[in-house]
Amino acid sequence: MNDELAAIAGKYEQLVGVLQEKYGIAAEEANRQVDEFKKLKKSNASLMRSQKSMSAKMKKSNGVSVRAKTLSKRRPR
């Protein structure tokens, strides 16, 4: 199955055909499943971008706050 998916490489109609053959489902059901998968994939990509952005912001703010705390704890000589 992995070889078949690699050969399909984003070709929608071929993927629908493979789903029909492998699982014995109607074209409409195969189309619905592919469309749902595409939505999930798009949603997941959006979530991953948001998570990376939040992580970068947290690292940046943590770095600043840690440095500020360190500087505030120093005693004058």
Protein Blocks (a to p, Z undefined) as FASTA:
>chain_A
ZZmmmmnnopaklmmmmmmmmnopafklmmmmmmmmmmmmmmmmmmmmmmmmmmmmmmmm
mmmmmmmmmmmmpccZZ
